[in-house]
Amino acid sequence: MNELLLDRRDDGVVLLTLNRPDRRNAMTDAMTGEWRRTIADLAADRDVRCVVVTGAGNAFCSGGDLSWLAERGAESVPALRDRMLGFYRTWLAIADLEVPTIAAVNGAAVGAGLCLALACDLVYAAEDAKLLAPFTSLGLHPGMAATYLLPRVAGVGVAREMLLTGRTMQGAEGARAGLVTRAFPRDSLMAEVMGIASAVAANGPIATRLTKVALAGGGHADLDAALRWESLAQPVTMASDDMLEGLSAQRERRVPRFGNS
């Protein structure tokens, strides 16, 4: 069984589905290997315009497959450190893609699974999806960049409460708290997300990629840094065929047909 399903759409949208519904899409070794190869392939594919990640069945992702921890005495701290760092970097490589990424959180997003969602550019959740990071309740320090992603996305207050108490938020509350971008009824989530992904994919690819770079890490350090970046990045797009096509489409009142820049 393929533990990661890939569906390429004609409009440049790629749908990745974590496919271990019997284990609530836990990040097994096999799935991690498939994810590593798939993300590397997508990074090199100029036809990709937007990547959507979701889970099969009723869960988004229950986090890392930690069944091996019961045998942790067989590994030293340095070996565990190397193992976990490789795991983190493999899954968080989605943040390095040049194209926009969207998490469609169709159900529970737990621990590393929640962090995977937060590493995407946009996060849409089912209103009743469970969002939680119960590391400390398992006697574990948070991992998968939880201590970076949660405060960056939702603020230090929300991060402290979720990481120190382990409490669960539902998708609707997560949207109000800023943890997710928006929440939708479960039965309409994927239709809404794929519509948003298609809209993203339809925009100018050069402008979209440069905008993603500009917003990385929460945006620029200050106004002057933003102006310096934009005074370079906007002329790059002004010199592109994308801009000429965009202006022509606006003038002719039609949908633009951008190339694979």
C-alpha positions in Angstrom: 0.0 0.0 0.0 1.2 3.5 -0.9 1.3 5.5 2.3 1.4 8.7 0.4 -1.0 9.4 -2.5 -0.2 12.0 -5.2 -2.8 13.5 -7.5 -1.7 16.0 -10.1 -4.4 18.3 -11.4 -4.4 19.9 -14.9 -4.2 23.4 -13.4 -0.9 22.8 -11.6 -2.4 21.9 -8.2 -0.9 18.8 -6.6 -2.8 17.0 -3.8 -0.8 14.9 -1.4 -2.8 12.6 0.9 -1.3 10.9 3.9 -2.7 7.4 3.5 -2.6 5.3 6.7 -6.2 5.8 7.8 -6.0 2.7 10.0 -3.4 4.5 12.0 -4.9 7.9 11.7 -2.1 8.7 9.2 0.8 8.4 11.6 4.1 9.3 10.1 5.6 5.8 9.7 9.1 5.1 8.4 7.6 4.1 5.1 5.5 7.2 4.8 8.5 9.4 5.8 10.6 7.8 3.0 7.8 8.4 0.4 7.4 12.0 1.6 11.1 12.7 1.3 11.2 11.5 -2.3 7.9 13.2 -3.3 8.8 16.6 -1.9 12.2 16.4 -3.7 10.5 15.6 -7.0 7.9 18.4 -6.5 10.7 20.9 -5.8 12.2 20.2 -9.2 8.9 20.2 -11.1 8.3 23.6 -12.8 4.7 22.6 -13.7 3.6 22.6 -10.0 1.8 25.8 -9.0 0.3 24.8 -5.6 0.5 21.9 -3.2 -2.3 20.7 -0.9 -1.8 18.3 1.9 -4.6 16.3 3.6 -5.2 13.0 5.3 -7.2 9.9 4.3 -10.2 8.9 6.4 -11.2 10.9 9.4 -7.8 12.2 10.5 -5.3 14.6 9.1 -2.3 13.2 10.9 -1.8 11.7 14.4 1.9 12.7 14.5 5.0 10.6 14.5 4.8 6.9 14.8 6.3 6.6 18.3 5.9 2.9 18.8 9.7 2.5 18.6 10.1 4.7 21.7 9.3 1.8 24.0 12.8 0.5 22.9 14.5 3.8 23.4 17.1 2.3 25.7 18.8 0.8 22.7 19.8 4.2 21.4 22.0 6.9 23.0 21.0 10.6 23.1 23.3 11.6 20.2 21.8 8.8 18.1 18.2 9.8 19.0 19.1 13.5 18.2 20.3 12.6 14.7 17.3 10.4 14.1 14.8 13.1 15.2 16.6 15.9 13.3 16.4 13.9 10.1 12.7 13.2 10.7 11.9 16.8 11.4 13.8 18.1 8.4 12.2 15.6 6.1 8.7 16.5 6.9 9.2 20.2 7.2 10.9 20.3 3.8 7.4 21.3 2.6 8.2 24.8 3.9 11.1 25.0 1.4 9.0 24.6 -1.7 8.9 27.7 -3.8 5.2 27.3 -4.6 2.4 28.0 -2.1 1.4 25.1 0.1 -2.0 24.5 1.8 -3.0 22.2 4.6 -6.5 20.8 4.5 -7.0 19.6 8.1 -9.9 17.2 7.6 -9.6 15.7 11.1 -7.3 15.4 14.1 -3.9 17.0 13.7 -1.8 15.9 16.7 1.7 16.8 17.7 4.0 16.6 14.7 0.9 16.3 12.5 -0.2 19.8 13.7 3.3 21.1 13.1 3.2 19.7 9.5 0.0 21.7 8.9 1.4 24.9 10.4 4.5 24.6 8.2 2.2 25.2 5.2 1.5 28.7 3.9 -2.3 28.4 4.4 -4.1 26.2 6.8 -7.8 25.4 6.5 -9.5 23.1 9.0 -12.8 21.3 9.4 -14.8 23.2 12.1 -14.8 20.1 14.3 -11.2 19.0 13.6 -9.1 18.4 16.8 -5.9 20.4 17.0 -3.5 19.5 19.8 0.2 19.2 20.7 0.2 16.8 23.7 4.0 16.4 24.0 4.4 17.2 27.7 1.5 14.9 28.6 3.6 12.1 27.1 6.7 13.2 29.1 8.2 14.6 25.9 9.7 18.0 25.0 7.9 19.4 22.0 9.4 18.5 18.7 9.0 19.1 14.9 9.6 22.9 15.5 6.5 23.2 17.7 8.2 25.8 19.9 8.8 27.9 16.7 5.7 27.2 14.6 3.0 27.7 17.3 4.1 31.1 18.6 4.9 32.3 15.1 1.5 31.4 13.8 -0.8 32.0 16.8 1.3 34.0 19.2 3.1 33.1 22.4 0.0 33.0 24.6 -1.7 30.4 22.5 1.5 28.4 22.2 2.1 28.4 25.9 -1.4 27.2 26.6 -1.3 24.4 24.0 2.2 23.2 24.8 2.0 23.5 28.6 -1.5 22.2 29.1 -1.9 19.9 26.0 -5.4 21.1 25.6 -7.4 20.5 22.4 -8.7 23.2 20.1 -11.3 22.5 17.5 -10.9 23.9 14.0 -13.5 26.7 14.5 -11.8 27.9 17.7 -8.4 27.6 16.0 -9.6 30.0 13.3 -10.7 32.5 15.9 -7.3 32.2 17.7 -5.3 32.5 14.5 -3.9 29.0 14.6 -5.5 28.2 11.3 -6.4 30.5 8.4 -10.1 29.6 8.2 -12.5 26.8 9.2 -15.2 25.2 7.1 -17.9 22.6 7.7 -16.2 19.1 7.3 -18.3 18.1 4.3 -17.3 21.2 2.3 -13.7 21.5 3.4 -12.0 19.8 0.4 -14.2 21.6 -2.2 -13.4 24.9 -0.5 -9.6 24.2 -0.3 -9.3 22.9 -3.9 -11.1 26.0 -5.1 -8.6 28.2 -3.2 -5.7 26.1 -4.5 -6.9 26.6 -8.1 -7.2 30.4 -7.5 -3.6 30.4 -6.2 -2.4 28.3 -9.1 -4.0 30.6 -11.6 -1.9 33.6 -10.5 1.4 34.7 -12.1 4.0 32.1 -11.0 7.0 34.5 -10.7 5.0 37.0 -8.6 3.5 34.2 -6.5 6.9 32.7 -5.7 8.5 36.0 -4.9 5.6 36.9 -2.7 6.0 33.7 -0.8 9.7 34.6 -0.2 8.7 38.0 1.0 6.3 36.6 3.6 8.6 33.8 4.8 9.1 33.9 8.6 6.2 36.3 9.1 7.4 39.0 6.7 10.1 41.6 6.7 11.9 42.9 9.8 10.9 46.5 9.2 9.4 48.9 6.7 12.8 49.7 5.0 13.6 46.0 4.6 10.2 45.6 2.8 10.8 48.6 0.6 14.3 47.3 -0.4 12.9 43.9 -1.3 9.9 45.2 -3.2 11.9 47.7 -5.1 13.9 44.7 -6.5 11.2 42.0 -6.7 8.5 44.2 -8.4 10.8 45.2 -11.3 11.7 41.5 -11.8 8.0 40.8 -12.4 7.7 44.0 -14.5 10.3 42.6 -16.9 8.5 39.2 -17.1 6.2 37.8 -19.8 3.8 37.1 -16.9 3.1 40.8 -16.4 2.5 41.4 -20.1 0.0 38.4 -20.1 -1.7 39.7 -17.0 -2.2 43.2 -18.4 -3.4 41.8 -21.7 -5.9 39.6 -20.0 -7.2 42.5 -17.9 -7.5 44.7 -21.0 -9.3 41.9 -23.0 -11.4 40.9 -20.0 -10.3 37.3 -20.0 -8.6 34.8 -17.7 -4.8 35.1 -18.0 -2.8 32.2 -19.4 0.5 32.3 -17.5 3.3 30.1 -18.7 5.6 27.9 -16.5 8.0 30.6 -15.5 
